[in-house]
Amino acid sequence: GGIGTATFGAIALYHLLTFLSSTLESTWFQWLALWPAAFIPTNAIRFFRAFLSEPSIGGKQRRPHVTYVWTGLWVLALAYGGVQAARGQGTPIHREVWFQLPFGLYVFGGLYRCVLDLYLQYRATVSRVEKARIRYLAIAGFVATTFAVSDFLPRLGVAFPTIGNVLTILYLYFLSQTLFRYRLLDLHELVGKMVVLG
């Protein structure tokens, strides 16, 4: 529903603005790309918790209240960085390493939190089919998130192929398909197709 659209939309907008930032070498697009990124953890956690609270899975409905607070703080910091840039007051905070590292920890920490929620629900789920769905989502989510983190290694001078974007796209497709496939045979077939495609 709306939560899924917000999550997928935030990720798509972040990648689009990051692409424009690199292509046009624009610091404004770099700043703009951080805005959807700030909403990715909250939307992702809400999405997965709503998915895991489906009656067939049996998880509890929980809201990411703490993540809301962090999102608000990062939004305020980004707004301040934009004001700094507009006034030409030195280097805006959003371009400082001491800002970017905690911000990255916030974003990817939220995504790893989704993987943890999946793992905990996997251990509590009884249904064989639902257990398989959650297991696939947890493993693929961990791999996609880890490789997405590795995309930032070249910025730190570490030579590493940037394949995180590709795996992120594959995971989002896998996630959308998994939500509508209920038979175990369908899931196994889908995983095989994703491995070949990857």
PyMOL CGO cylinders between C-alpha atoms (Angstrom):
from pymol import cmd
from pymol.cgo import CYLINDER

trace = [
    CYLINDER, 0.00, 0.00, 0.00, 1.08, 3.53, 0.82, 0.3, 1, 1, 1, 1, 1, 1,
    CYLINDER, 1.08, 3.53, 0.82, 3.97, 2.46, 3.05, 0.3, 1, 1, 1, 1, 1, 1,
    CYLINDER, 3.97, 2.46, 3.05, 5.46, 0.32, 0.27, 0.3, 1, 1, 1, 1, 1, 1,
    CYLINDER, 5.46, 0.32, 0.27, 5.11, 3.15, -2.24, 0.3, 1, 1, 1, 1, 1, 1,
    CYLINDER, 5.11, 3.15, -2.24, 6.81, 5.58, 0.15, 0.3, 1, 1, 1, 1, 1, 1,
    CYLINDER, 6.81, 5.58, 0.15, 9.67, 3.14, 0.74, 0.3, 1, 1, 1, 1, 1, 1,
    CYLINDER, 9.67, 3.14, 0.74, 10.27, 2.29, -2.92, 0.3, 1, 1, 1, 1, 1, 1,
    CYLINDER, 10.27, 2.29, -2.92, 9.79, 5.96, -3.86, 0.3, 1, 1, 1, 1, 1, 1,
    CYLINDER, 9.79, 5.96, -3.86, 12.39, 7.18, -1.35, 0.3, 1, 1, 1, 1, 1, 1,
    CYLINDER, 12.39, 7.18, -1.35, 14.95, 4.64, -2.62, 0.3, 1, 1, 1, 1, 1, 1,
    CYLINDER, 14.95, 4.64, -2.62, 14.25, 5.47, -6.28, 0.3, 1, 1, 1, 1, 1, 1,
    CYLINDER, 14.25, 5.47, -6.28, 14.46, 9.22, -5.66, 0.3, 1, 1, 1, 1, 1, 1,
    CYLINDER, 14.46, 9.22, -5.66, 17.71, 8.84, -3.72, 0.3, 1, 1, 1, 1, 1, 1,
    CYLINDER, 17.71, 8.84, -3.72, 19.33, 6.90, -6.60, 0.3, 1, 1, 1, 1, 1, 1,
    CYLINDER, 19.33, 6.90, -6.60, 18.04, 9.35, -9.21, 0.3, 1, 1, 1, 1, 1, 1,
    CYLINDER, 18.04, 9.35, -9.21, 19.38, 12.38, -7.33, 0.3, 1, 1, 1, 1, 1, 1,
    CYLINDER, 19.38, 12.38, -7.33, 22.69, 10.63, -6.62, 0.3, 1, 1, 1, 1, 1, 1,
    CYLINDER, 22.69, 10.63, -6.62, 23.02, 9.90, -10.33, 0.3, 1, 1, 1, 1, 1, 1,
    CYLINDER, 23.02, 9.90, -10.33, 22.32, 13.55, -11.18, 0.3, 1, 1, 1, 1, 1, 1,
    CYLINDER, 22.32, 13.55, -11.18, 24.79, 14.68, -8.52, 0.3, 1, 1, 1, 1, 1, 1,
    CYLINDER, 24.79, 14.68, -8.52, 27.56, 12.54, -10.02, 0.3, 1, 1, 1, 1, 1, 1,
    CYLINDER, 27.56, 12.54, -10.02, 26.69, 13.34, -13.63, 0.3, 1, 1, 1, 1, 1, 1,
    CYLINDER, 26.69, 13.34, -13.63, 26.31, 17.10, -13.21, 0.3, 1, 1, 1, 1, 1, 1,
    CYLINDER, 26.31, 17.10, -13.21, 28.90, 17.33, -10.40, 0.3, 1, 1, 1, 1, 1, 1,
    CYLINDER, 28.90, 17.33, -10.40, 26.36, 19.41, -8.49, 0.3, 1, 1, 1, 1, 1, 1,
    CYLINDER, 26.36, 19.41, -8.49, 26.63, 19.87, -4.74, 0.3, 1, 1, 1, 1, 1, 1,
    CYLINDER, 26.63, 19.87, -4.74, 22.94, 20.86, -4.66, 0.3, 1, 1, 1, 1, 1, 1,
    CYLINDER, 22.94, 20.86, -4.66, 21.88, 17.50, -6.06, 0.3, 1, 1, 1, 1, 1, 1,
    CYLINDER, 21.88, 17.50, -6.06, 24.18, 15.87, -3.52, 0.3, 1, 1, 1, 1, 1, 1,
    CYLINDER, 24.18, 15.87, -3.52, 22.29, 17.75, -0.78, 0.3, 1, 1, 1, 1, 1, 1,
    CYLINDER, 22.29, 17.75, -0.78, 18.90, 16.93, -2.32, 0.3, 1, 1, 1, 1, 1, 1,
    CYLINDER, 18.90, 16.93, -2.32, 19.80, 13.21, -2.47, 0.3, 1, 1, 1, 1, 1, 1,
    CYLINDER, 19.80, 13.21, -2.47, 20.22, 13.14, 1.30, 0.3, 1, 1, 1, 1, 1, 1,
    CYLINDER, 20.22, 13.14, 1.30, 16.56, 14.12, 1.85, 0.3, 1, 1, 1, 1, 1, 1,
    CYLINDER, 16.56, 14.12, 1.85, 14.96, 10.91, 0.53, 0.3, 1, 1, 1, 1, 1, 1,
    CYLINDER, 14.96, 10.91, 0.53, 17.83, 8.96, 2.14, 0.3, 1, 1, 1, 1, 1, 1,
    CYLINDER, 17.83, 8.96, 2.14, 16.81, 10.40, 5.53, 0.3, 1, 1, 1, 1, 1, 1,
    CYLINDER, 16.81, 10.40, 5.53, 13.35, 8.84, 5.14, 0.3, 1, 1, 1, 1, 1, 1,
    CYLINDER, 13.35, 8.84, 5.14, 14.51, 5.40, 3.94, 0.3, 1, 1, 1, 1, 1, 1,
    CYLINDER, 14.51, 5.40, 3.94, 15.02, 3.84, 7.43, 0.3, 1, 1, 1, 1, 1, 1,
    CYLINDER, 15.02, 3.84, 7.43, 11.64, 4.96, 8.79, 0.3, 1, 1, 1, 1, 1, 1,
    CYLINDER, 11.64, 4.96, 8.79, 9.73, 3.89, 5.69, 0.3, 1, 1, 1, 1, 1, 1,
    CYLINDER, 9.73, 3.89, 5.69, 11.59, 0.57, 5.41, 0.3, 1, 1, 1, 1, 1, 1,
    CYLINDER, 11.59, 0.57, 5.41, 11.02, -0.34, 9.07, 0.3, 1, 1, 1, 1, 1, 1,
    CYLINDER, 11.02, -0.34, 9.07, 7.34, 0.60, 8.82, 0.3, 1, 1, 1, 1, 1, 1,
    CYLINDER, 7.34, 0.60, 8.82, 7.01, -1.44, 5.62, 0.3, 1, 1, 1, 1, 1, 1,
    CYLINDER, 7.01, -1.44, 5.62, 8.61, -4.61, 6.98, 0.3, 1, 1, 1, 1, 1, 1,
    CYLINDER, 8.61, -4.61, 6.98, 6.78, -4.41, 10.29, 0.3, 1, 1, 1, 1, 1, 1,
    CYLINDER, 6.78, -4.41, 10.29, 3.46, -4.03, 8.47, 0.3, 1, 1, 1, 1, 1, 1,
    CYLINDER, 3.46, -4.03, 8.47, 4.38, -7.02, 6.28, 0.3, 1, 1, 1, 1, 1, 1,
    CYLINDER, 4.38, -7.02, 6.28, 5.41, -9.13, 9.28, 0.3, 1, 1, 1, 1, 1, 1,
    CYLINDER, 5.41, -9.13, 9.28, 2.19, -8.30, 11.15, 0.3, 1, 1, 1, 1, 1, 1,
    CYLINDER, 2.19, -8.30, 11.15, 0.04, -9.94, 8.46, 0.3, 1, 1, 1, 1, 1, 1,
    CYLINDER, 0.04, -9.94, 8.46, -2.29, -12.57, 10.00, 0.3, 1, 1, 1, 1, 1, 1,
    CYLINDER, -2.29, -12.57, 10.00, -0.62, -15.37, 8.02, 0.3, 1, 1, 1, 1, 1, 1,
    CYLINDER, -0.62, -15.37, 8.02, 2.75, -14.47, 9.56, 0.3, 1, 1, 1, 1, 1, 1,
    CYLINDER, 2.75, -14.47, 9.56, 1.55, -13.43, 13.00, 0.3, 1, 1, 1, 1, 1, 1,
    CYLINDER, 1.55, -13.43, 13.00, 4.00, -10.70, 13.96, 0.3, 1, 1, 1, 1, 1, 1,
    CYLINDER, 4.00, -10.70, 13.96, 3.05, -7.88, 16.33, 0.3, 1, 1, 1, 1, 1, 1,
    CYLINDER, 3.05, -7.88, 16.33, 2.25, -4.42, 15.01, 0.3, 1, 1, 1, 1, 1, 1,
    CYLINDER, 2.25, -4.42, 15.01, 4.93, -1.99, 16.15, 0.3, 1, 1, 1, 1, 1, 1,
    CYLINDER, 4.93, -1.99, 16.15, 5.79, 1.54, 15.06, 0.3, 1, 1, 1, 1, 1, 1,
    CYLINDER, 5.79, 1.54, 15.06, 9.38, 2.81, 14.79, 0.3, 1, 1, 1, 1, 1, 1,
    CYLINDER, 9.38, 2.81, 14.79, 8.93, 5.64, 17.30, 0.3, 1, 1, 1, 1, 1, 1,
    CYLINDER, 8.93, 5.64, 17.30, 12.67, 6.06, 18.00, 0.3, 1, 1, 1, 1, 1, 1,
    CYLINDER, 12.67, 6.06, 18.00, 13.43, 6.15, 14.27, 0.3, 1, 1, 1, 1, 1, 1,
    CYLINDER, 13.43, 6.15, 14.27, 10.88, 8.97, 13.84, 0.3, 1, 1, 1, 1, 1, 1,
    CYLINDER, 10.88, 8.97, 13.84, 12.89, 11.07, 16.30, 0.3, 1, 1, 1, 1, 1, 1,
    CYLINDER, 12.89, 11.07, 16.30, 16.17, 10.38, 14.46, 0.3, 1, 1, 1, 1, 1, 1,
    CYLINDER, 16.17, 10.38, 14.46, 14.54, 11.20, 11.12, 0.3, 1, 1, 1, 1, 1, 1,
    CYLINDER, 14.54, 11.20, 11.12, 13.35, 14.53, 12.50, 0.3, 1, 1, 1, 1, 1, 1,
    CYLINDER, 13.35, 14.53, 12.50, 16.85, 15.38, 13.78, 0.3, 1, 1, 1, 1, 1, 1,
    CYLINDER, 16.85, 15.38, 13.78, 18.48, 14.55, 10.42, 0.3, 1, 1, 1, 1, 1, 1,
    CYLINDER, 18.48, 14.55, 10.42, 15.88, 16.61, 8.56, 0.3, 1, 1, 1, 1, 1, 1,
    CYLINDER, 15.88, 16.61, 8.56, 16.67, 19.61, 10.78, 0.3, 1, 1, 1, 1, 1, 1,
    CYLINDER, 16.67, 19.61, 10.78, 20.40, 19.10, 10.19, 0.3, 1, 1, 1, 1, 1, 1,
    CYLINDER, 20.40, 19.10, 10.19, 19.89, 18.91, 6.42, 0.3, 1, 1, 1, 1, 1, 1,
    CYLINDER, 19.89, 18.91, 6.42, 17.76, 22.06, 6.47, 0.3, 1, 1, 1, 1, 1, 1,
    CYLINDER, 17.76, 22.06, 6.47, 20.53, 23.85, 8.37, 0.3, 1, 1, 1, 1, 1, 1,
    CYLINDER, 20.53, 23.85, 8.37, 23.10, 22.58, 5.85, 0.3, 1, 1, 1, 1, 1, 1,
    CYLINDER, 23.10, 22.58, 5.85, 20.96, 23.96, 3.01, 0.3, 1, 1, 1, 1, 1, 1,
    CYLINDER, 20.96, 23.96, 3.01, 20.79, 27.38, 4.71, 0.3, 1, 1, 1, 1, 1, 1,
    CYLINDER, 20.79, 27.38, 4.71, 24.57, 27.32, 5.16, 0.3, 1, 1, 1, 1, 1, 1,
    CYLINDER, 24.57, 27.32, 5.16, 25.10, 26.51, 1.48, 0.3, 1, 1, 1, 1, 1, 1,
    CYLINDER, 25.10, 26.51, 1.48, 22.66, 29.22, 0.35, 0.3, 1, 1, 1, 1, 1, 1,
    CYLINDER, 22.66, 29.22, 0.35, 24.42, 31.85, 2.45, 0.3, 1, 1, 1, 1, 1, 1,
    CYLINDER, 24.42, 31.85, 2.45, 27.90, 30.66, 1.49, 0.3, 1, 1, 1, 1, 1, 1,
    CYLINDER, 27.90, 30.66, 1.49, 28.91, 30.19, 5.14, 0.3, 1, 1, 1, 1, 1, 1,
    CYLINDER, 28.91, 30.19, 5.14, 31.93, 27.92, 4.65, 0.3, 1, 1, 1, 1, 1, 1,
    CYLINDER, 31.93, 27.92, 4.65, 31.55, 24.19, 4.09, 0.3, 1, 1, 1, 1, 1, 1,
    CYLINDER, 31.55, 24.19, 4.09, 27.93, 23.08, 4.77, 0.3, 1, 1, 1, 1, 1, 1,
    CYLINDER, 27.93, 23.08, 4.77, 27.64, 20.45, 7.48, 0.3, 1, 1, 1, 1, 1, 1,
    CYLINDER, 27.64, 20.45, 7.48, 26.18, 17.87, 5.10, 0.3, 1, 1, 1, 1, 1, 1,
    CYLINDER, 26.18, 17.87, 5.10, 29.51, 17.82, 3.20, 0.3, 1, 1, 1, 1, 1, 1,
    CYLINDER, 29.51, 17.82, 3.20, 31.58, 17.20, 6.32, 0.3, 1, 1, 1, 1, 1, 1,
    CYLINDER, 31.58, 17.20, 6.32, 32.85, 13.68, 7.08, 0.3, 1, 1, 1, 1, 1, 1,
    CYLINDER, 32.85, 13.68, 7.08, 31.72, 13.99, 10.71, 0.3, 1, 1, 1, 1, 1, 1,
    CYLINDER, 31.72, 13.99, 10.71, 28.16, 14.43, 9.37, 0.3, 1, 1, 1, 1, 1, 1,
    CYLINDER, 28.16, 14.43, 9.37, 28.26, 11.88, 6.56, 0.3, 1, 1, 1, 1, 1, 1,
    CYLINDER, 28.26, 11.88, 6.56, 29.54, 8.94, 8.65, 0.3, 1, 1, 1, 1, 1, 1,
    CYLINDER, 29.54, 8.94, 8.65, 26.82, 9.13, 11.35, 0.3, 1, 1, 1, 1, 1, 1,
    CYLINDER, 26.82, 9.13, 11.35, 24.23, 9.76, 8.65, 0.3, 1, 1, 1, 1, 1, 1,
    CYLINDER, 24.23, 9.76, 8.65, 25.37, 6.62, 6.82, 0.3, 1, 1, 1, 1, 1, 1,
    CYLINDER, 25.37, 6.62, 6.82, 25.22, 4.66, 10.09, 0.3, 1, 1, 1, 1, 1, 1,
    CYLINDER, 25.22, 4.66, 10.09, 21.67, 5.92, 10.61, 0.3, 1, 1, 1, 1, 1, 1,
    CYLINDER, 21.67, 5.92, 10.61, 20.51, 4.91, 7.11, 0.3, 1, 1, 1, 1, 1, 1,
    CYLINDER, 20.51, 4.91, 7.11, 22.20, 1.52, 6.95, 0.3, 1, 1, 1, 1, 1, 1,
    CYLINDER, 22.20, 1.52, 6.95, 21.57, 0.84, 10.63, 0.3, 1, 1, 1, 1, 1, 1,
    CYLINDER, 21.57, 0.84, 10.63, 17.85, 1.22, 9.87, 0.3, 1, 1, 1, 1, 1, 1,
    CYLINDER, 17.85, 1.22, 9.87, 18.12, -1.22, 6.97, 0.3, 1, 1, 1, 1, 1, 1,
    CYLINDER, 18.12, -1.22, 6.97, 19.99, -3.76, 9.08, 0.3, 1, 1, 1, 1, 1, 1,
    CYLINDER, 19.99, -3.76, 9.08, 17.25, -3.29, 11.70, 0.3, 1, 1, 1, 1, 1, 1,
    CYLINDER, 17.25, -3.29, 11.70, 14.77, -4.48, 9.04, 0.3, 1, 1, 1, 1, 1, 1,
    CYLINDER, 14.77, -4.48, 9.04, 16.92, -7.58, 8.49, 0.3, 1, 1, 1, 1, 1, 1,
    CYLINDER, 16.92, -7.58, 8.49, 16.96, -8.19, 12.26, 0.3, 1, 1, 1, 1, 1, 1,
    CYLINDER, 16.96, -8.19, 12.26, 13.15, -7.88, 12.40, 0.3, 1, 1, 1, 1, 1, 1,
    CYLINDER, 13.15, -7.88, 12.40, 12.90, -10.42, 9.58, 0.3, 1, 1, 1, 1, 1, 1,
    CYLINDER, 12.90, -10.42, 9.58, 15.27, -12.82, 11.35, 0.3, 1, 1, 1, 1, 1, 1,
    CYLINDER, 15.27, -12.82, 11.35, 13.43, -12.57, 14.68, 0.3, 1, 1, 1, 1, 1, 1,
    CYLINDER, 13.43, -12.57, 14.68, 10.08, -13.18, 12.98, 0.3, 1, 1, 1, 1, 1, 1,
    CYLINDER, 10.08, -13.18, 12.98, 11.60, -16.09, 11.02, 0.3, 1, 1, 1, 1, 1, 1,
    CYLINDER, 11.60, -16.09, 11.02, 12.46, -17.80, 14.31, 0.3, 1, 1, 1, 1, 1, 1,
    CYLINDER, 12.46, -17.80, 14.31, 8.93, -17.23, 15.64, 0.3, 1, 1, 1, 1, 1, 1,
    CYLINDER, 8.93, -17.23, 15.64, 6.98, -18.26, 12.52, 0.3, 1, 1, 1, 1, 1, 1,
    CYLINDER, 6.98, -18.26, 12.52, 5.49, -21.75, 12.38, 0.3, 1, 1, 1, 1, 1, 1,
    CYLINDER, 5.49, -21.75, 12.38, 4.15, -21.94, 8.81, 0.3, 1, 1, 1, 1, 1, 1,
    CYLINDER, 4.15, -21.94, 8.81, 6.63, -23.60, 6.44, 0.3, 1, 1, 1, 1, 1, 1,
    CYLINDER, 6.63, -23.60, 6.44, 5.76, -21.37, 3.49, 0.3, 1, 1, 1, 1, 1, 1,
    CYLINDER, 5.76, -21.37, 3.49, 5.88, -18.14, 5.49, 0.3, 1, 1, 1, 1, 1, 1,
    CYLINDER, 5.88, -18.14, 5.49, 9.12, -19.25, 7.12, 0.3, 1, 1, 1, 1, 1, 1,
    CYLINDER, 9.12, -19.25, 7.12, 10.66, -19.76, 3.68, 0.3, 1, 1, 1, 1, 1, 1,
    CYLINDER, 10.66, -19.76, 3.68, 9.45, -16.33, 2.47, 0.3, 1, 1, 1, 1, 1, 1,
    CYLINDER, 9.45, -16.33, 2.47, 10.93, -14.58, 5.49, 0.3, 1, 1, 1, 1, 1, 1,
    CYLINDER, 10.93, -14.58, 5.49, 14.20, -16.56, 5.29, 0.3, 1, 1, 1, 1, 1, 1,
    CYLINDER, 14.20, -16.56, 5.29, 14.73, -15.58, 1.66, 0.3, 1, 1, 1, 1, 1, 1,
    CYLINDER, 14.73, -15.58, 1.66, 13.90, -11.95, 2.39, 0.3, 1, 1, 1, 1, 1, 1,
    CYLINDER, 13.90, -11.95, 2.39, 16.25, -11.81, 5.38, 0.3, 1, 1, 1, 1, 1, 1,
    CYLINDER, 16.25, -11.81, 5.38, 19.23, -13.36, 3.59, 0.3, 1, 1, 1, 1, 1, 1,
    CYLINDER, 19.23, -13.36, 3.59, 18.74, -11.32, 0.42, 0.3, 1, 1, 1, 1, 1, 1,
    CYLINDER, 18.74, -11.32, 0.42, 18.19, -8.16, 2.48, 0.3, 1, 1, 1, 1, 1, 1,
    CYLINDER, 18.19, -8.16, 2.48, 21.42, -8.69, 4.40, 0.3, 1, 1, 1, 1, 1, 1,
    CYLINDER, 21.42, -8.69, 4.40, 23.40, -9.28, 1.18, 0.3, 1, 1, 1, 1, 1, 1,
    CYLINDER, 23.40, -9.28, 1.18, 21.85, -6.30, -0.65, 0.3, 1, 1, 1, 1, 1, 1,
    CYLINDER, 21.85, -6.30, -0.65, 22.39, -3.94, 2.30, 0.3, 1, 1, 1, 1, 1, 1,
    CYLINDER, 22.39, -3.94, 2.30, 25.98, -5.07, 2.83, 0.3, 1, 1, 1, 1, 1, 1,
    CYLINDER, 25.98, -5.07, 2.83, 26.87, -4.53, -0.82, 0.3, 1, 1, 1, 1, 1, 1,
    CYLINDER, 26.87, -4.53, -0.82, 25.06, -1.18, -0.78, 0.3, 1, 1, 1, 1, 1, 1,
    CYLINDER, 25.06, -1.18, -0.78, 27.39, -0.17, 2.07, 0.3, 1, 1, 1, 1, 1, 1,
    CYLINDER, 27.39, -0.17, 2.07, 30.38, -1.33, 0.00, 0.3, 1, 1, 1, 1, 1, 1,
    CYLINDER, 30.38, -1.33, 0.00, 29.43, 1.18, -2.73, 0.3, 1, 1, 1, 1, 1, 1,
    CYLINDER, 29.43, 1.18, -2.73, 30.85, 3.90, -0.49, 0.3, 1, 1, 1, 1, 1, 1,
    CYLINDER, 30.85, 3.90, -0.49, 34.27, 2.25, -0.09, 0.3, 1, 1, 1, 1, 1, 1,
    CYLINDER, 34.27, 2.25, -0.09, 35.74, 3.85, -3.25, 0.3, 1, 1, 1, 1, 1, 1,
    CYLINDER, 35.74, 3.85, -3.25, 34.97, 7.27, -1.74, 0.3, 1, 1, 1, 1, 1, 1,
    CYLINDER, 34.97, 7.27, -1.74, 37.27, 6.32, 1.13, 0.3, 1, 1, 1, 1, 1, 1,
    CYLINDER, 37.27, 6.32, 1.13, 40.03, 5.24, -1.26, 0.3, 1, 1, 1, 1, 1, 1,
    CYLINDER, 40.03, 5.24, -1.26, 39.28, 1.51, -1.01, 0.3, 1, 1, 1, 1, 1, 1,
    CYLINDER, 39.28, 1.51, -1.01, 39.14, -0.24, -4.40, 0.3, 1, 1, 1, 1, 1, 1,
    CYLINDER, 39.14, -0.24, -4.40, 35.93, -2.27, -4.53, 0.3, 1, 1, 1, 1, 1, 1,
    CYLINDER, 35.93, -2.27, -4.53, 33.45, -2.88, -7.37, 0.3, 1, 1, 1, 1, 1, 1,
    CYLINDER, 33.45, -2.88, -7.37, 30.24, -0.88, -6.93, 0.3, 1, 1, 1, 1, 1, 1,
    CYLINDER, 30.24, -0.88, -6.93, 27.58, -3.53, -7.39, 0.3, 1, 1, 1, 1, 1, 1,
    CYLINDER, 27.58, -3.53, -7.39, 25.34, -2.46, -4.52, 0.3, 1, 1, 1, 1, 1, 1,
    CYLINDER, 25.34, -2.46, -4.52, 23.00, -0.51, -6.81, 0.3, 1, 1, 1, 1, 1, 1,
    CYLINDER, 23.00, -0.51, -6.81, 22.43, -3.56, -8.97, 0.3, 1, 1, 1, 1, 1, 1,
    CYLINDER, 22.43, -3.56, -8.97, 21.75, -5.80, -5.98, 0.3, 1, 1, 1, 1, 1, 1,
    CYLINDER, 21.75, -5.80, -5.98, 19.41, -3.18, -4.49, 0.3, 1, 1, 1, 1, 1, 1,
    CYLINDER, 19.41, -3.18, -4.49, 17.32, -3.20, -7.68, 0.3, 1, 1, 1, 1, 1, 1,
    CYLINDER, 17.32, -3.20, -7.68, 17.28, -7.00, -7.73, 0.3, 1, 1, 1, 1, 1, 1,
    CYLINDER, 17.28, -7.00, -7.73, 16.24, -7.11, -4.07, 0.3, 1, 1, 1, 1, 1, 1,
    CYLINDER, 16.24, -7.11, -4.07, 13.40, -4.65, -4.59, 0.3, 1, 1, 1, 1, 1, 1,
    CYLINDER, 13.40, -4.65, -4.59, 12.12, -6.76, -7.48, 0.3, 1, 1, 1, 1, 1, 1,
    CYLINDER, 12.12, -6.76, -7.48, 12.53, -9.92, -5.42, 0.3, 1, 1, 1, 1, 1, 1,
    CYLINDER, 12.53, -9.92, -5.42, 10.70, -8.27, -2.53, 0.3, 1, 1, 1, 1, 1, 1,
    CYLINDER, 10.70, -8.27, -2.53, 7.78, -7.18, -4.71, 0.3, 1, 1, 1, 1, 1, 1,
    CYLINDER, 7.78, -7.18, -4.71, 7.45, -10.67, -6.18, 0.3, 1, 1, 1, 1, 1, 1,
    CYLINDER, 7.45, -10.67, -6.18, 7.79, -12.44, -2.82, 0.3, 1, 1, 1, 1, 1, 1,
    CYLINDER, 7.79, -12.44, -2.82, 4.87, -10.48, -1.38, 0.3, 1, 1, 1, 1, 1, 1,
    CYLINDER, 4.87, -10.48, -1.38, 2.51, -12.03, -3.93, 0.3, 1, 1, 1, 1, 1, 1,
    CYLINDER, 2.51, -12.03, -3.93, 3.89, -15.56, -4.16, 0.3, 1, 1, 1, 1, 1, 1,
    CYLINDER, 3.89, -15.56, -4.16, 2.47, -17.87, -1.55, 0.3, 1, 1, 1, 1, 1, 1,
    CYLINDER, 2.47, -17.87, -1.55, 3.44, -21.33, -2.78, 0.3, 1, 1, 1, 1, 1, 1,
    CYLINDER, 3.44, -21.33, -2.78, 6.82, -22.72, -1.74, 0.3, 1, 1, 1, 1, 1, 1,
    CYLINDER, 6.82, -22.72, -1.74, 7.43, -23.97, -5.29, 0.3, 1, 1, 1, 1, 1, 1,
    CYLINDER, 7.43, -23.97, -5.29, 6.95, -20.41, -6.59, 0.3, 1, 1, 1, 1, 1, 1,
    CYLINDER, 6.95, -20.41, -6.59, 9.46, -19.08, -4.06, 0.3, 1, 1, 1, 1, 1, 1,
    CYLINDER, 9.46, -19.08, -4.06, 12.12, -21.65, -5.00, 0.3, 1, 1, 1, 1, 1, 1,
    CYLINDER, 12.12, -21.65, -5.00, 11.59, -20.90, -8.68, 0.3, 1, 1, 1, 1, 1, 1,
    CYLINDER, 11.59, -20.90, -8.68, 11.81, -17.15, -8.03, 0.3, 1, 1, 1, 1, 1, 1,
    CYLINDER, 11.81, -17.15, -8.03, 15.05, -17.51, -6.08, 0.3, 1, 1, 1, 1, 1, 1,
    CYLINDER, 15.05, -17.51, -6.08, 16.54, -19.55, -8.94, 0.3, 1, 1, 1, 1, 1, 1,
    CYLINDER, 16.54, -19.55, -8.94, 15.57, -16.86, -11.45, 0.3, 1, 1, 1, 1, 1, 1,
    CYLINDER, 15.57, -16.86, -11.45, 17.03, -14.11, -9.27, 0.3, 1, 1, 1, 1, 1, 1,
    CYLINDER, 17.03, -14.11, -9.27, 20.34, -15.95, -8.90, 0.3, 1, 1, 1, 1, 1, 1,
    CYLINDER, 20.34, -15.95, -8.90, 20.60, -16.39, -12.66, 0.3, 1, 1, 1, 1, 1, 1,
    CYLINDER, 20.60, -16.39, -12.66, 19.61, -12.77, -13.29, 0.3, 1, 1, 1, 1, 1, 1,
    CYLINDER, 19.61, -12.77, -13.29, 22.09, -11.56, -10.65, 0.3, 1, 1, 1, 1, 1, 1,
]
cmd.load_cgo(trace, "trace")
